[in-house]
Amino acid sequence: MGSNGKTLLESGHEAEWAELNREKVEYRRRSAAALTPAERIAEGQRLSQQAVSLLASAIRSGRVPGRAFWA
């Protein structure tokens, strides 16, 4: 909690959230720039596998029609 007794989730902290979001974007930009081409490929493959797993899970749960897997 801040000195005024509010948490960051309450209204009135837009400037703090904007700064946190800027820092996160900058961190991700620097992290991505530091990857070698082989690391970029591996990361892309990992993210693709994660996306397929998420879609398969959604299909199994009945939230998405099975044909979505082949769309």
Backbone as JSON Lines, residues from 0, in Angstrom:
{"i":0,"aa":"M","n":[0.84,-1.19,0.0],"ca":[0.0,0.0,0.0],"c":[0.88,1.24,0.0]}
{"i":1,"aa":"G","n":[0.38,2.23,-0.68],"ca":[1.1,3.5,-0.71],"c":[0.9,4.26,0.57]}
{"i":2,"aa":"S","n":[1.5,5.44,0.64],"ca":[1.4,6.25,1.86],"c":[-0.02,6.74,2.09]}
{"i":3,"aa":"N","n":[-0.85,6.76,1.01],"ca":[-2.22,7.23,1.18],"c":[-3.17,6.07,1.51]}
{"i":4,"aa":"G","n":[-2.66,4.86,1.7],"ca":[-3.47,3.72,2.08],"c":[-4.11,3.0,0.91]}
{"i":5,"aa":"K","n":[-3.82,3.41,-0.33],"ca":[-4.4,2.77,-1.5],"c":[-3.41,1.79,-2.12]}
{"i":6,"aa":"T","n":[-3.94,0.74,-2.69],"ca":[-3.1,-0.18,-3.43],"c":[-3.01,0.3,-4.88]}
{"i":7,"aa":"L","n":[-2.08,-0.25,-5.63],"ca":[-1.94,0.13,-7.04],"c":[-3.14,-0.3,-7.88]}
{"i":8,"aa":"L","n":[-3.94,-1.22,-7.36],"ca":[-5.1,-1.68,-8.12],"c":[-6.28,-0.71,-8.03]}
{"i":9,"aa":"E","n":[-6.24,0.19,-7.08],"ca":[-7.31,1.17,-6.96],"c":[-7.07,2.33,-7.91]}
{"i":10,"aa":"S","n":[-8.12,3.06,-8.22],"ca":[-7.99,4.19,-9.14],"c":[-7.06,5.25,-8.56]}
{"i":11,"aa":"G","n":[-6.53,6.08,-9.44],"ca":[-5.64,7.15,-9.0],"c":[-4.17,6.81,-9.17]}
{"i":12,"aa":"H","n":[-3.86,5.67,-9.74],"ca":[-2.47,5.26,-9.9],"c":[-2.09,5.09,-11.37]}
{"i":13,"aa":"E","n":[-2.76,5.82,-12.24],"ca":[-2.52,5.67,-13.67],"c":[-1.08,5.99,-14.05]}
{"i":14,"aa":"A","n":[-0.49,7.0,-13.43],"ca":[0.89,7.38,-13.75],"c":[1.86,6.26,-13.36]}
{"i":15,"aa":"E","n":[1.64,5.65,-12.2],"ca":[2.5,4.54,-11.78],"c":[2.38,3.36,-12.73]}
{"i":16,"aa":"W","n":[1.13,3.05,-13.14],"ca":[0.93,1.93,-14.07],"c":[1.57,2.24,-15.41]}
{"i":17,"aa":"A","n":[1.48,3.47,-15.87],"ca":[2.09,3.84,-17.15],"c":[3.6,3.64,-17.08]}
{"i":18,"aa":"E","n":[4.21,4.03,-15.99],"ca":[5.66,3.85,-15.81],"c":[6.02,2.37,-15.75]}
{"i":19,"aa":"L","n":[5.27,1.59,-15.0],"ca":[5.52,0.15,-14.93],"c":[5.4,-0.5,-16.31]}
{"i":20,"aa":"N","n":[4.38,-0.11,-17.07],"ca":[4.19,-0.65,-18.41],"c":[5.33,-0.26,-19.34]}
{"i":21,"aa":"R","n":[5.81,0.99,-19.24],"ca":[6.96,1.43,-20.05],"c":[8.2,0.6,-19.72]}
{"i":22,"aa":"E","n":[8.42,0.37,-18.43],"ca":[9.58,-0.42,-18.02],"c":[9.48,-1.86,-18.54]}
{"i":23,"aa":"K","n":[8.28,-2.42,-18.5],"ca":[8.1,-3.78,-18.99],"c":[8.36,-3.87,-20.49]}
{"i":24,"aa":"V","n":[7.86,-2.91,-21.25],"ca":[8.08,-2.89,-22.7],"c":[9.57,-2.76,-22.99]}
{"i":25,"aa":"E","n":[10.26,-1.89,-22.29],"ca":[11.7,-1.7,-22.5],"c":[12.48,-2.96,-22.15]}
{"i":26,"aa":"Y","n":[12.13,-3.62,-21.06],"ca":[12.79,-4.86,-20.66],"c":[12.63,-5.92,-21.75]}
{"i":27,"aa":"R","n":[11.4,-6.07,-22.24],"ca":[11.15,-7.07,-23.29],"c":[11.9,-6.72,-24.56]}
{"i":28,"aa":"R","n":[11.96,-5.44,-24.91],"ca":[12.69,-5.02,-26.11],"c":[14.17,-5.37,-26.0]}
{"i":29,"aa":"R","n":[14.76,-5.05,-24.85],"ca":[16.18,-5.36,-24.64],"c":[16.43,-6.86,-24.63]}
{"i":30,"aa":"S","n":[15.54,-7.6,-23.99],"ca":[15.7,-9.06,-23.94],"c":[15.64,-9.66,-25.33]}
{"i":31,"aa":"A","n":[14.69,-9.21,-26.14],"ca":[14.55,-9.73,-27.5],"c":[15.77,-9.36,-28.35]}
{"i":32,"aa":"A","n":[16.28,-8.16,-28.17],"ca":[17.43,-7.72,-28.96],"c":[18.69,-8.5,-28.62]}
{"i":33,"aa":"A","n":[18.75,-9.05,-27.41],"ca":[19.95,-9.77,-26.97],"c":[19.96,-11.23,-27.45]}
{"i":34,"aa":"L","n":[18.85,-11.72,-28.01],"ca":[18.79,-13.11,-28.43],"c":[19.57,-13.34,-29.73]}
{"i":35,"aa":"T","n":[20.22,-14.48,-29.8],"ca":[20.88,-14.87,-31.04],"c":[19.8,-15.39,-31.99]}
{"i":36,"aa":"P","n":[20.11,-15.51,-33.28],"ca":[19.12,-16.07,-34.21],"c":[18.63,-17.46,-33.78]}
{"i":37,"aa":"A","n":[19.52,-18.31,-33.32],"ca":[19.12,-19.65,-32.87],"c":[18.18,-19.55,-31.67]}
{"i":38,"aa":"E","n":[18.46,-18.62,-30.75],"ca":[17.6,-18.45,-29.58],"c":[16.22,-17.91,-29.99]}
{"i":39,"aa":"R","n":[16.21,-17.03,-31.01],"ca":[14.93,-16.5,-31.5],"c":[14.07,-17.62,-32.09]}
{"i":40,"aa":"I","n":[14.72,-18.5,-32.85],"ca":[13.99,-19.63,-33.44],"c":[13.45,-20.53,-32.33]}
{"i":41,"aa":"A","n":[14.27,-20.84,-31.35],"ca":[13.84,-21.69,-30.24],"c":[12.68,-21.05,-29.48]}
{"i":42,"aa":"E","n":[12.75,-19.75,-29.27],"ca":[11.67,-19.04,-28.56],"c":[10.4,-19.06,-29.39]}
{"i":43,"aa":"G","n":[10.51,-18.87,-30.7],"ca":[9.35,-18.93,-31.57],"c":[8.71,-20.31,-31.55]}
{"i":44,"aa":"Q","n":[9.53,-21.35,-31.57],"ca":[9.0,-22.7,-31.5],"c":[8.3,-22.95,-30.17]}
{"i":45,"aa":"R","n":[8.9,-22.48,-29.09],"ca":[8.29,-22.64,-27.77],"c":[6.93,-21.94,-27.71]}
{"i":46,"aa":"L","n":[6.87,-20.72,-28.22],"ca":[5.61,-19.98,-28.2],"c":[4.56,-20.64,-29.09]}
{"i":47,"aa":"S","n":[4.99,-21.18,-30.24],"ca":[4.05,-21.88,-31.12],"c":[3.49,-23.12,-30.44]}
{"i":48,"aa":"Q","n":[4.36,-23.88,-29.78],"ca":[3.9,-25.07,-29.07],"c":[2.95,-24.69,-27.94]}
{"i":49,"aa":"Q","n":[3.23,-23.59,-27.27],"ca":[2.37,-23.13,-26.19],"c":[0.99,-22.75,-26.75]}
{"i":50,"aa":"A","n":[0.97,-22.09,-27.9],"ca":[-0.3,-21.68,-28.51],"c":[-1.12,-22.91,-28.91]}
{"i":51,"aa":"V","n":[-0.47,-23.91,-29.5],"ca":[-1.18,-25.12,-29.89],"c":[-1.72,-25.84,-28.66]}
{"i":52,"aa":"S","n":[-0.94,-25.9,-27.61],"ca":[-1.4,-26.54,-26.37],"c":[-2.6,-25.81,-25.79]}
{"i":53,"aa":"L","n":[-2.57,-24.49,-25.81],"ca":[-3.69,-23.7,-25.31],"c":[-4.94,-23.94,-26.14]}
{"i":54,"aa":"L","n":[-4.81,-23.97,-27.47],"ca":[-5.94,-24.23,-28.34],"c":[-6.5,-25.63,-28.09]}
{"i":55,"aa":"A","n":[-5.61,-26.63,-27.99],"ca":[-6.05,-28.0,-27.74],"c":[-6.8,-28.09,-26.41]}
{"i":56,"aa":"S","n":[-6.33,-27.39,-25.39],"ca":[-6.99,-27.38,-24.09],"c":[-8.38,-26.75,-24.2]}
{"i":57,"aa":"A","n":[-8.49,-25.67,-24.96],"ca":[-9.78,-25.01,-25.14],"c":[-10.75,-25.92,-25.87]}
{"i":58,"aa":"I","n":[-10.24,-26.67,-26.85],"ca":[-11.09,-27.61,-27.59],"c":[-11.57,-28.72,-26.65]}
{"i":59,"aa":"R","n":[-10.64,-29.3,-25.88],"ca":[-11.0,-30.38,-24.94],"c":[-12.04,-29.92,-23.93]}
{"i":60,"aa":"S","n":[-11.95,-28.66,-23.5],"ca":[-12.89,-28.16,-22.5],"c":[-14.26,-27.83,-23.09]}
{"i":61,"aa":"G","n":[-14.34,-27.86,-24.42],"ca":[-15.6,-27.57,-25.08],"c":[-15.84,-26.09,-25.33]}
{"i":62,"aa":"R","n":[-14.88,-25.28,-25.05],"ca":[-15.04,-23.83,-25.25],"c":[-14.84,-23.41,-26.69]}
{"i":63,"aa":"V","n":[-14.2,-24.27,-27.47],"ca":[-13.91,-23.97,-28.88],"c":[-14.29,-25.2,-29.69]}
{"i":64,"aa":"P","n":[-14.93,-25.03,-30.85],"ca":[-15.25,-26.2,-31.66],"c":[-13.98,-26.88,-32.16]}
{"i":65,"aa":"G","n":[-14.02,-28.2,-32.27],"ca":[-12.86,-28.97,-32.71],"c":[-12.33,-28.55,-34.06]}
{"i":66,"aa":"R","n":[-13.19,-28.07,-34.93],"ca":[-12.72,-27.65,-36.26],"c":[-11.78,-26.45,-36.18]}
{"i":67,"aa":"A","n":[-11.75,-25.74,-35.05],"ca":[-10.86,-24.58,-34.9],"c":[-9.4,-24.99,-34.99]}
{"i":68,"aa":"F","n":[-9.12,-26.25,-34.62],"ca":[-7.74,-26.73,-34.66],"c":[-7.21,-26.76,-36.09]}
{"i":69,"aa":"W","n":[-8.08,-26.94,-37.04],"ca":[-7.64,-27.08,-38.44],"c":[-7.91,-25.84,-39.25]}
{"i":70,"aa":"A","n":[-8.45,-24.81,-38.65],"ca":[-8.78,-23.58,-39.38],"c":[-7.53,-22.81,-39.77]}
